[in-house]
């Protein structure tokens, strides 16, 4: 009973979805063959998710992110506009090169701690993290789990995907910057003219710091060299785990593994696949149409964004992909924009946002739900539209 009382609401959600998904398979609502195909497809994704979160958590404990965040604040020299640009760059690069869940898990507490250290408002930094965790996730396969799910249909190597999605990525980041500044960072919102830069960072263990930094850099290089993502993340995580086993064994705990996500994701996919098999496919196919031109791209992106905010972007992509004709490559990429840039309205629209809310609550930072929904809606509409039009203009 004491264990049940300690469970977080998200633990109950994850367990409930997995139980429901298993029941769907056991009762025949979801036939065994499509269920097996779903699990086979998300298997590498689960390995990647587990290992990249361990890598990110231990890299955070080695103070790599703290050092970078402190140098970002120092480089801002007390200027809020310059700090704003640097924070956007920091969050965007973290999302693009590691992934959006890493940004939510690690960068959120780093940014909030930075706000406390230098005496600046926490909400602008928190919103920068959660919005860019989603909207800066278009460029590489590693940037978003939806990109990994799309890898087979998209059929683009990391360098080819970057060459295809650079314009939509720039457009979505530019719109995000405009919304962040207007809603959260301008002087009337942040409440100060300047801030005091923090003192120079000094990692507690320089060996762990260097090993973790090199492992992250090697992980990125492996991705660019087309090494399978699950293999690259597992290798980098193993290097860091070994380093901590030698120099910081107390940090190695089973809680580093994102058990909740590893339960939530399979359950979510099984449930949505069941719904998809009982009428959702036809509804989505009708909503998105079969036009591979600009109109079809806009419809596909809008449906992807809307469905993501209603449920979650991972199963939204899977269900939407099945409704798009095999030959409609541009429409598929537009749907990917919708499920990456659009899920910024509701708290459950992406796993990254769920993780972000939990970290903010742990820190004691409160963001009003009404303001979160309203400003997120503006960003979802304008960001998705801008990125989709940028894709149409460059393909």
C-alpha positions in Angstrom: 0.0 0.0 0.0 2.8 2.4 0.8 4.3 1.9 -2.7 0.9 2.6 -4.3 0.7 5.9 -2.3 4.1 7.0 -3.7 3.0 6.5 -7.3 2.8 9.7 -9.3 -0.4 10.3 -11.3 1.7 9.8 -14.5 2.6 6.4 -13.2 -1.0 5.5 -12.9 -1.6 6.8 -16.4 1.3 4.8 -17.8 0.2 1.6 -16.1 -3.4 2.1 -17.1 -2.5 2.6 -20.7 -0.3 -0.5 -20.8 -3.0 -2.6 -19.1 -5.6 -1.3 -21.5 -3.4 -2.0 -24.5 -2.7 -5.6 -23.3 -6.4 -6.1 -22.8 -7.1 -4.9 -26.3 -4.7 -7.6 -27.7 -5.9 -10.3 -25.3 -9.6 -9.7 -26.2 -8.9 -9.6 -30.0 -9.9 -5.9 -30.4 -6.4 -5.5 -31.7 -5.2 -8.6 -33.7 -1.9 -10.1 -32.8 -0.2 -9.3 -36.1 -0.6 -5.5 -36.1 0.2 -5.5 -32.4 3.4 -7.3 -33.1 4.3 -4.9 -36.0 3.8 -1.9 -33.6 6.0 -3.4 -30.9 8.7 -4.4 -33.5 8.6 -0.8 -34.8 8.9 0.9 -31.5 11.5 -1.5 -30.1 14.6 0.4 -31.3 12.8 3.6 -30.1 12.5 2.3 -26.6 16.2 1.3 -26.5 17.1 4.8 -27.7 14.8 6.4 -25.2 16.1 4.4 -22.2 19.7 4.9 -23.0 19.6 8.6 -24.1 17.8 9.5 -20.9 20.4 7.7 -18.8 23.1 9.5 -20.8 21.5 12.8 -20.3 20.8 12.3 -16.6 24.5 11.4 -15.9 25.8 14.1 -18.1 23.7 16.5 -16.0 25.2 15.1 -12.8 28.6 15.6 -14.3 27.6 19.3 -14.6 28.1 19.6 -18.3 24.8 21.3 -18.8 25.4 23.5 -15.7 28.7 24.7 -17.1 27.3 25.5 -20.5 24.3 27.3 -18.9 26.6 29.3 -16.7 28.7 30.3 -19.6 25.6 31.3 -21.6 24.6 33.6 -18.7 28.1 35.0 -18.5 28.2 35.6 -22.2 24.9 37.5 -21.9 26.8 40.1 -19.8 23.7 41.2 -17.9 21.7 42.0 -21.1 18.3 40.3 -21.3 18.1 40.5 -25.1 21.5 38.9 -25.5 20.6 36.3 -22.8 17.4 35.6 -24.7 19.2 34.8 -28.0 21.8 32.6 -26.2 19.1 30.7 -24.3 17.2 30.1 -27.5 20.4 28.8 -29.1 21.3 26.6 -26.1 17.8 25.0 -26.0 17.6 24.6 -29.8 21.0 22.9 -30.1 20.3 20.6 -27.1 17.0 19.6 -28.7 18.4 19.1 -32.2 21.5 17.1 -31.2 20.2 15.1 -28.2 16.4 15.1 -28.3 13.4 17.0 -27.0 13.0 14.7 -23.9 16.6 15.4 -22.9 15.8 19.1 -23.1 12.8 18.7 -20.9 14.5 16.3 -18.4 17.8 18.1 -18.0 17.7 21.6 -19.4 14.6 22.6 -17.5 16.1 22.2 -14.0 19.4 23.7 -15.2 17.5 26.8 -16.5 15.4 27.0 -13.4 18.5 26.7 -11.2 20.2 29.4 -13.3 17.2 31.7 -12.7 17.6 31.3 -9.0 21.4 31.8 -9.0 21.3 35.1 -11.0 18.0 36.3 -9.6 15.9 36.5 -12.8 12.4 35.4 -13.5 12.0 31.6 -13.9 8.9 31.5 -16.1 10.6 33.0 -19.3 13.4 30.5 -19.0 11.0 27.6 -18.4 8.8 28.5 -21.4 11.9 28.8 -23.6 12.8 25.2 -22.7 9.4 23.6 -23.2 8.5 25.4 -26.4 11.9 24.8 -28.1 11.9 21.2 -26.9 9.1 20.8 -29.4 9.5 23.4 -32.1 13.3 22.8 -32.5 12.9 19.1 -33.1 12.6 19.0 -36.9 16.1 18.9 -38.2 17.6 15.4 -37.4 16.1 12.0 -36.8 17.4 12.1 -33.2 15.7 15.3 -32.4 12.2 13.8 -31.8 10.9 10.3 -31.3 8.4 11.0 -34.0 11.3 11.5 -36.4 12.5 8.0 -35.5 9.1 6.5 -36.1 9.1 8.3 -39.5 12.5 7.0 -40.5 11.3 4.1 -42.7 8.7 6.1 -44.6 10.8 9.3 -44.8 13.9 7.3 -46.0 16.3 10.2 -45.4 19.8 9.9 -43.8 20.5 12.5 -41.1 22.4 14.7 -43.5 19.6 14.4 -46.1 16.9 15.2 -43.5 18.8 18.3 -42.4 19.1 19.4 -46.0 15.3 19.0 -46.4 14.1 20.4 -43.1 16.5 23.3 -42.5 14.0 25.9 -43.8 11.0 24.6 -41.7 13.3 24.4 -38.7 14.5 28.0 -39.0 10.9 29.2 -39.6 9.6 27.4 -36.5 12.4 28.7 -34.3 11.9 32.2 -35.6 8.2 32.1 -34.8 8.9 30.6 -31.4 11.4 33.4 -30.6 8.8 36.0 -31.6 6.1 34.4 -29.3 8.6 34.0 -26.4 9.7 37.6 -26.5 6.1 38.9 -26.9 4.5 36.7 -24.3 7.3 36.1 -21.7 10.6 37.9 -22.2 9.8 41.5 -22.9 10.5 44.0 -20.1 6.8 44.2 -19.0 6.8 40.4 -18.5 10.2 39.6 -17.0 10.2 42.5 -14.6 13.9 43.7 -14.7 16.2 45.7 -16.9 19.4 43.7 -16.3 20.7 40.7 -14.4 24.0 39.9 -12.6 26.1 37.3 -14.4 27.1 34.3 -12.3 30.6 33.4 -11.2 32.8 31.1 -13.5 31.8 27.4 -13.3 34.0 24.8 -11.7 32.9 21.2 -12.1 33.2 19.1 -9.0 34.8 16.2 -10.8 36.7 17.3 -13.9 37.3 13.7 -15.1 33.6 12.9 -15.1 32.9 16.3 -16.7 35.3 15.6 -19.6 34.3 12.0 -20.2 30.6 13.0 -20.3 31.2 15.9 -22.6 33.2 13.7 -25.0 30.6 11.0 -24.9 27.9 13.5 -25.9 30.0 14.8 -28.7 30.8 11.3 -29.9 27.1 10.5 -29.8 26.4 13.4 -32.1 29.2 12.5 -34.5 27.9 8.9 -34.6 24.4 10.1 -35.5 25.8 12.3 -38.3 27.8 9.2 -39.5 24.5 7.3 -39.9 25.2 4.9 -37.0 21.9 3.4 -35.8 20.5 5.8 -33.1 19.9 3.1 -30.5 23.4 1.8 -31.0 25.0 5.3 -30.7 23.0 6.3 -27.6 23.7 2.9 -25.9 27.4 3.1 -26.6 27.6 6.7 -25.3 25.6 5.9 -22.2 27.7 2.8 -21.5 30.9 5.0 -21.5 29.4 7.4 -19.1 28.0 4.7 -16.8 31.5 3.1 -16.6 33.0 6.4 -15.8 30.5 6.9 -13.0 31.1 3.4 -11.8 34.7 4.2 -11.2 34.4 7.8 -9.9 30.8 8.3 -8.7 29.1 5.0 -8.1 26.5 6.6 -5.8 24.9 8.3 -8.8 24.1 5.0 -10.4 20.6 4.0 -9.5 17.8 2.1 -11.2 15.7 5.3 -11.0 17.9 6.7 -13.8 16.1 4.5 -16.2 12.9 6.2 -17.4 10.6 3.3 -16.4 7.4 5.4 -16.7 8.1 6.3 -20.3 9.0 2.7 -21.1 5.6 1.6 -19.8 3.7 4.6 -21.2 4.9 4.4 -24.8 4.0 0.8 -25.6 0.6 1.2 -23.9 -0.1 4.4 -25.8 0.7 2.8 -29.1 -1.3 -0.3 -28.5 -4.4 1.7 -27.5 -4.2 4.1 -30.5 -3.6 1.2 -32.9 -6.7 -0.4 -31.6 -8.7 2.8 -32.1 -7.1 3.2 -35.5 -8.3 -0.3 -36.5 -11.9 0.6 -35.6 -12.5 3.7 -37.6 -9.9 6.3 -36.8 -8.0 5.5 -40.0 -10.9 6.5 -42.2 -11.5 9.7 -40.2 -7.9 10.8 -40.5 -7.7 9.9 -44.2 -10.8 12.0 -44.9 -9.5 14.9 -42.9 -6.0 15.0 -44.6 -7.1 14.1 -48.1 -4.6 12.8 -50.7 -3.3 16.1 -52.1 0.6 16.2 -52.1 0.6 19.9 -52.9 0.5 22.9 -50.6 -3.1 22.5 -49.6 -2.7 18.9 -48.8 0.5 19.7 -46.8 -1.3 22.3 -44.8 -4.2 20.0 -44.1 -1.9 17.2 -43.0 0.1 19.5 -40.7 -3.1 20.9 -39.2 -4.5 17.4 -38.5 -1.2 16.3 -37.0 -1.0 19.3 -34.7 -4.7 19.0 -33.7 -4.6 15.3 -33.0 -1.3 15.6 -31.0 -2.9 18.1 -28.7 -6.0 16.0 -28.3 -4.0 12.9 -27.5 -0.2 12.8 -27.9 2.1 13.4 -30.8 3.7 9.9 -30.9 0.5 7.9 -31.6 -0.8 10.8 -33.6 2.1 10.4 -36.1 1.6 6.7 -36.3 -2.1 7.0 -37.0 -1.6 9.9 -39.4 1.2 8.2 -41.3 -1.1 5.2 -42.1 -3.7 7.6 -43.6 -1.3 9.3 -46.0 -0.8 7.7 -49.5 2.6 6.0 -49.8 3.8 8.3 -52.6 2.9 11.6 -50.9 6.3 12.4 -49.5 5.7 16.1 -49.0 2.4 15.5 -47.2 4.1 13.1 -44.9 6.9 15.6 -44.0 4.1 18.2 -43.4 2.4 15.9 -41.0 5.7 15.5 -39.2 5.9 19.3 -38.9 2.4 19.2 -37.3 3.2 16.6 -34.7 6.6 18.2 -33.8 5.8 21.9 -33.8 2.1 21.8 -33.0 2.1 19.9 -29.6 2.5 23.0 -27.4 -1.1 23.7 -26.4 -2.1 20.9 -24.0 0.1 19.5 -21.2 -0.1 15.9 -22.6 0.6 16.7 -26.2 4.1 15.4 -26.0 6.1 13.4 -23.5 8.6 16.3 -23.3 5.8 18.6 -22.1 4.7 16.1 -19.5 8.2 15.8 -18.2 8.6 19.5 -18.2 5.5 20.1 -16.1 6.8 17.6 -13.6 10.2 19.3 -13.3 8.6 22.7 -12.9 6.4 21.4 -10.2 9.4 19.9 -8.4 11.2 23.2 -8.6 8.2 25.2 -7.3 7.7 27.1 -10.6 4.0 27.6 -11.4 2.7 28.5 -14.9 -0.9 29.4 -15.1 -2.8 26.8 -17.2 -4.9 29.4 -19.0 -1.9 31.4 -20.0 0.0 28.2 -21.1 -3.0 27.1 -23.2 -3.6 30.5 -24.8 0.0 31.4 -25.7 0.6 27.8 -26.8 -2.3 28.0 -29.2 -0.9 31.1 -30.8 2.5 29.4 -31.2 1.0 26.1 -32.5 -1.0 27.8 -35.2 1.7 30.3 -36.4 4.7 28.0 -36.0 3.1 25.1 -37.8 1.9 27.3 -40.6 5.2 29.0 -41.1 7.2 25.8 -41.0 4.8 24.1 -43.5 5.0 27.0 -45.9 8.8 27.0 -45.6 8.8 23.3 -46.5 6.5 23.9 -49.5 8.7 26.7 -50.7 11.9 24.7 -50.6 10.8 21.3 -51.9 
